Amino acid sequence: MLKDIHQLKMTDFGVAMVPTTTGTDDGEQVWECYLINLKKEPVLQVLVTSSGYKKSEEEELKSSTLRYFYERIEASQAVMLELIPAELVQLTNEFWVSFQFEGHMYDKRYLFVEGSLDESLLTEVPVLNKKGVLIL
């Protein structure tokens, strides 16, 4: 029965992390998290769950789980989701994104693993025209 279910692949949609010091009182670097719709049409009913975690032999850390809902994200639009403070960059940051597009539901897990939010890994993020880390 599982073979009868069509697994649609999510394309032209991503999550980006962009470093900034704008808006921080002490000039400390934070990471802005964005949802980016690269499609030529809007996506609807966007549901996002975000959390951070780290498991090692010495310690186990976990951030709170946050949930977001957007009725619509337009074509070629970026929506800022949240700010990731410097102390949470050391964690693996996970984002589950689900949305409706052309009458179908899409679902994908985006992982920014420990160490992936590094200045040396920055590239140009489309739509934002800023340097950051993008996962499509």
Secondary structure, 3 states (H helix, E strand, C coil): CHHHCCCCCCCCEEEEEEEECCCCCCCCCEEEEEEEECCCCCEEEEEEEEEEEEECCCCEEECCCEEEEEEEECCCEEEEEEEECHHHCCCEEEEEEEEEECCEEEEEEEEECCCCCCHHHCEEECCCCEEEEEEC
